[in-house]
Amino acid sequence: MEEILNDQVWESLRGVLPPEKGQRGAPRSPNRPIVEAILYKHMTGTPWRELPRELGPWITVINRFTRWRKEGLWRKVLEVLASDSRYAWARTDGLFGPVDERDDPRCR
């Protein structure tokens, strides 16, 4: 799969996202493939459950996205992306509204 974020943009995003090392429990999935999976979903319209496996477990992606969105971190990610002309499509006016409940097993 082609890389969605280049290294320069990723370095800008690292300062916005929480540390990749969790405080306890199982190790956290790295943030970069999670961000790329969320962006892939936006660009392709792919349902959460059908995200490519190489981007990580879909449930991890949706959980991280939901948490970041509630904490306001996703808006900061979009602001960083929108500041780069290559990612002008990353507007901050409501991209990714509410998670589609049909794709979220927690809503069943």
DANORHU-V88917 format. One record per pair of residues at least 12 apart in sequence whose C-alpha atoms are under 6 Angstrom apart, sorted by the first residue. I is the first residue (numbers start at 1). J is the second residue. D is the distance in whole Angstrom. If there is no record, write none. Layout:
{{I/J/D} {I/J/D}}
This chain:
{{4/36/6} {33/55/5} {34/61/5} {37/55/5} {78/90/6} {78/92/6}}
